[in-house]
């Protein structure tokens, strides 16, 4: 398990030696202080204190965090006469005993990306078949762990037993600022070497009006980077010249997807 340098909880070996020396100076040399000054004892004492006070020790004592989630879609049913798609909401609750800050990149808590990375699966309940959706492959510069940076929004603090909800439009229109369109709509066709073909489904855009669908989670459950503490403790301050690479993380963990209930919804003209 990796050790984490996380601000308020970080205690250096030098500081521990200084504390031990100050403590020992208050006792006669013939007393327990002589053991502190003994080089055969100091490394063991320091190791015990380090393991007790480090963030990694907290993880070892508590185990990996447990996060529960649920998803919702509103309004339901969705009407294609509406100028906007329904809202997809993802709510997460941490059951850890202290705050933790996680990187939401490639998780359900960055639903804008998750929707385009096949983290949500749609099944047509009329035919019983999965609905192929739009996917994108992204490449980008290394993430920055700095307040005020473009990646600031990707760091989310979860406090114990306090639900946090993130929401996005469930579907992206073909036309800028236009509404989602049902399958077969002329505005959803695009030209290709094979002639005009329909664009891929994205959210409700491209579904068959009058049918019922099931929306369930099928990805985005791996929390690969996180640390104990709040955003203020984990992120480098805005304007700081310190390196703002991600750095070490606590051990990654999976969110239990089996506990996330699917949503049945309908689309109508």
C-alpha positions as CSV (number, residue, x, y, z in Angstrom):
1,X,0.0,0.0,0.0
2,X,1.4,3.4,-0.9
3,X,2.0,6.1,1.7
4,X,0.4,9.5,0.9
5,X,1.8,12.9,1.6
6,X,-1.4,14.7,2.5
7,X,-0.9,18.0,4.1
8,X,-2.3,18.1,7.7
9,X,-1.7,14.4,8.3
10,X,1.9,14.3,7.0
11,X,4.5,13.9,9.7
12,X,8.2,13.7,8.7
13,X,10.8,11.4,10.3
14,X,12.7,14.5,11.2
15,X,9.8,16.0,13.2
16,X,9.3,12.7,15.0
17,X,13.0,12.6,16.0
18,X,12.7,16.2,17.3
19,X,9.6,15.3,19.3
20,X,11.2,12.3,20.8
21,X,14.3,14.3,21.8
22,X,12.2,17.0,23.5
23,X,10.2,14.3,25.4
24,X,13.4,12.6,26.5
25,X,15.0,15.8,27.8
26,X,12.3,16.1,30.4
27,X,13.4,12.8,32.1
28,X,16.6,11.9,34.0
29,X,19.1,10.0,31.9
30,X,18.7,7.0,34.1
31,X,15.0,6.8,33.4
32,X,13.0,5.7,30.3
33,X,14.7,8.6,28.4
34,X,17.8,6.5,28.1
35,X,15.8,4.1,25.9
36,X,14.8,7.0,23.7
37,X,18.4,8.1,23.2
38,X,19.4,4.5,22.4
39,X,19.8,4.1,18.6
40,X,18.6,0.5,19.0
41,X,15.2,1.8,20.2
42,X,14.6,5.0,18.3
43,X,13.9,3.3,14.8
44,X,11.3,1.0,16.3
45,X,9.6,3.9,18.1
46,X,9.6,6.1,15.0
47,X,8.3,3.3,12.8
48,X,5.4,2.7,15.3
49,X,4.5,6.4,15.4
50,X,4.8,6.7,11.6
51,X,2.5,3.8,11.0
52,X,0.0,5.0,13.6
53,X,-0.2,8.6,12.3
54,X,0.1,8.2,8.5
55,X,-2.9,8.2,6.1
56,X,-2.0,4.7,5.0
57,X,-2.4,3.5,8.6
58,X,-5.9,5.0,8.6
59,X,-6.8,3.0,5.5
60,X,-5.4,-0.1,7.0
61,X,-7.4,0.4,10.2
62,X,-10.7,1.4,8.5
63,X,-10.3,-0.7,5.3
64,X,-11.1,0.7,1.9
65,X,-13.9,3.2,1.7
66,X,-17.5,2.1,0.9
67,X,-19.5,4.3,-1.5
68,X,-23.1,3.7,-2.4
69,X,-24.7,5.2,-5.5
70,X,-28.0,5.5,-7.3
71,X,-29.1,7.0,-10.6
72,X,-32.3,8.8,-11.6
73,X,-33.8,10.2,-14.8
74,X,-36.3,13.1,-14.9
75,X,-38.7,13.8,-16.4
76,X,-39.9,10.3,-17.1
77,X,-41.3,9.7,-19.6
78,X,-39.4,12.0,-22.0
79,X,-41.3,13.7,-24.8
80,X,-39.5,14.5,-28.0
81,X,-41.7,17.6,-28.2
82,X,-39.6,18.9,-25.3
83,X,-36.8,21.4,-26.3
84,X,-34.4,19.7,-23.9
85,X,-33.4,16.2,-22.9
86,X,-34.2,14.7,-19.5
87,X,-31.7,15.1,-16.7
88,X,-29.5,12.2,-15.6
89,X,-28.5,12.4,-11.9
90,X,-25.9,10.3,-10.2
91,X,-25.9,10.5,-6.3
92,X,-23.0,9.1,-4.3
93,X,-22.7,8.7,-0.5
94,X,-19.5,7.8,1.3
95,X,-19.7,5.5,4.3
96,X,-16.2,6.2,5.5
97,X,-15.6,7.8,8.9
98,X,-13.7,10.9,7.5
99,X,-13.7,13.0,4.4
100,X,-12.1,11.7,1.2
101,X,-11.3,13.4,-2.1
102,X,-11.4,11.4,-5.3
103,X,-10.5,12.0,-8.9
104,X,-13.8,11.6,-10.9
105,X,-12.1,11.2,-14.3
106,X,-13.4,8.0,-15.9
107,X,-15.9,7.4,-13.0
108,X,-19.7,7.8,-12.8
109,X,-19.2,11.0,-10.9
110,X,-18.0,12.6,-14.2
111,X,-21.2,11.6,-16.0
112,X,-20.6,13.9,-19.0
113,X,-17.6,11.7,-19.9
114,X,-19.1,8.5,-18.6
115,X,-22.1,8.8,-21.0
116,X,-19.6,8.8,-23.9
117,X,-17.5,6.0,-22.5
118,X,-20.2,3.3,-22.4
119,X,-20.5,3.5,-18.6
120,X,-24.3,3.6,-19.0
121,X,-26.1,0.8,-20.9
122,X,-29.5,1.1,-22.5
123,X,-31.7,-1.9,-23.2
124,X,-34.7,-1.8,-25.5
125,X,-37.4,-3.6,-23.4
126,X,-39.5,-4.2,-26.5
127,X,-36.9,-6.2,-28.3
128,X,-34.8,-7.2,-25.3
129,X,-31.6,-6.0,-27.1
130,X,-28.9,-3.6,-26.0
131,X,-28.8,-0.2,-27.8
132,X,-25.4,0.7,-29.3
133,X,-24.4,4.2,-28.2
134,X,-21.9,6.9,-29.2
135,X,-18.5,6.4,-27.8
136,X,-15.4,8.6,-28.0
137,X,-11.7,8.0,-27.4
138,X,-9.9,10.7,-25.6
139,X,-6.3,11.7,-25.2
140,X,-5.2,14.5,-23.1
141,X,-2.3,16.1,-21.2
142,X,-1.4,14.8,-17.7
143,X,-4.0,15.8,-15.0
144,X,-3.1,18.6,-12.7
145,X,-3.8,18.4,-8.9
146,X,-4.1,22.2,-8.5
147,X,-6.9,24.4,-7.3
148,X,-8.1,26.7,-10.1
149,X,-6.6,24.6,-12.9
150,X,-8.8,23.2,-15.7
151,X,-8.8,19.9,-13.8
152,X,-10.1,21.4,-10.6
153,X,-13.7,20.3,-11.3
154,X,-12.5,16.7,-11.5
155,X,-11.7,16.5,-7.8
156,X,-14.7,15.8,-5.5
157,X,-14.8,15.6,-1.7
158,X,-17.2,13.2,-0.1
159,X,-18.0,13.8,3.5
160,X,-19.3,10.9,5.7
161,X,-23.0,10.0,5.0
162,X,-23.6,13.3,3.1
163,X,-25.0,12.5,-0.4
164,X,-23.5,14.4,-3.4
165,X,-25.4,14.6,-6.7
166,X,-24.0,15.5,-10.1
167,X,-26.3,15.8,-13.1
168,X,-26.1,16.2,-16.9
169,X,-28.5,16.3,-19.9
170,X,-29.2,12.7,-20.9
171,X,-28.5,13.1,-24.6
172,X,-26.6,15.5,-26.9
173,X,-28.5,17.0,-29.8
174,X,-27.2,16.8,-33.4
175,X,-27.8,20.5,-33.9
176,X,-26.3,23.1,-31.5
177,X,-28.9,24.0,-28.9
178,X,-31.4,21.8,-30.7
179,X,-33.6,19.1,-29.0
180,X,-32.9,15.4,-29.1
181,X,-34.6,13.6,-32.0
182,X,-36.3,10.2,-32.2
183,X,-35.0,7.4,-34.4
184,X,-35.8,8.0,-38.1
185,X,-35.9,11.7,-37.9
186,X,-34.3,13.3,-41.0
187,X,-32.1,15.5,-38.8
188,X,-30.4,12.5,-37.4
189,X,-29.0,11.3,-40.7
190,X,-25.4,11.9,-41.8
191,X,-23.7,11.3,-45.1
192,X,-21.2,8.5,-45.5
193,X,-19.5,6.4,-48.3
194,X,-22.6,4.2,-48.1
195,X,-25.0,7.1,-48.3
196,X,-27.1,8.6,-45.6
197,X,-27.0,6.7,-42.3
198,X,-28.4,7.4,-38.9
199,X,-26.1,8.9,-36.2
200,X,-25.4,6.8,-33.1
201,X,-27.6,7.0,-30.1
202,X,-26.6,9.3,-27.3
203,X,-28.9,9.3,-24.3
204,X,-32.5,9.7,-25.5
205,X,-31.3,11.1,-28.8
206,X,-32.0,8.4,-31.4
207,X,-34.4,6.1,-29.4
208,X,-37.7,4.8,-30.8
209,X,-40.6,6.9,-29.7
210,X,-43.3,4.9,-27.9
211,X,-40.9,2.3,-26.4
212,X,-39.7,1.6,-22.9
213,X,-36.0,1.3,-22.0
214,X,-33.9,0.2,-19.1
215,X,-30.9,2.3,-18.1
216,X,-28.3,0.7,-16.0
217,X,-24.7,1.2,-14.9
218,X,-22.1,-1.0,-16.7
219,X,-18.8,0.9,-16.1
220,X,-17.2,3.8,-14.3
221,X,-17.1,2.0,-11.0
222,X,-13.3,2.0,-10.4
223,X,-12.0,4.7,-8.1
224,X,-8.3,4.7,-9.2
225,X,-7.1,7.9,-7.5
226,X,-8.2,9.2,-4.1
227,X,-6.8,10.5,-0.8
228,X,-8.1,11.1,2.7
229,X,-8.9,14.8,3.3
230,X,-10.9,17.6,1.7
231,X,-10.1,19.3,-1.6
232,X,-8.4,22.1,0.4
233,X,-6.0,19.6,2.0
234,X,-5.4,17.5,-1.2
235,X,-5.1,20.1,-4.0
236,X,-2.1,22.4,-4.4
237,X,-3.1,26.0,-3.8
238,X,-4.0,28.2,-6.7
239,X,-0.9,30.0,-7.9
240,X,1.5,27.6,-6.1
241,X,4.7,26.8,-7.9
242,X,4.8,23.3,-6.5
243,X,4.5,20.5,-8.9
244,X,0.8,19.6,-9.4
245,X,1.0,16.1,-10.8
246,X,-1.4,13.7,-9.3
247,X,1.2,12.0,-7.1
248,X,0.6,8.9,-5.0
249,X,-2.9,7.6,-4.2
250,X,-4.4,5.4,-1.6
251,X,-5.2,1.9,-2.8
252,X,-7.9,1.9,-5.5
253,X,-11.2,0.3,-5.0
254,X,-14.4,-0.7,-6.9
255,X,-17.9,0.7,-6.2
256,X,-20.4,-2.1,-5.9
257,X,-22.4,-1.8,-9.1
258,X,-24.8,-4.6,-8.1
259,X,-26.4,-2.2,-5.6
260,X,-27.2,0.5,-8.2
261,X,-30.8,0.0,-9.2
262,X,-31.5,0.4,-13.0
263,X,-34.0,3.0,-14.2
264,X,-36.9,2.1,-16.5
265,X,-38.0,5.0,-18.7
266,X,-40.1,5.7,-21.7
267,X,-39.8,8.0,-24.7
268,X,-42.9,9.4,-26.5
269,X,-43.6,11.7,-29.4
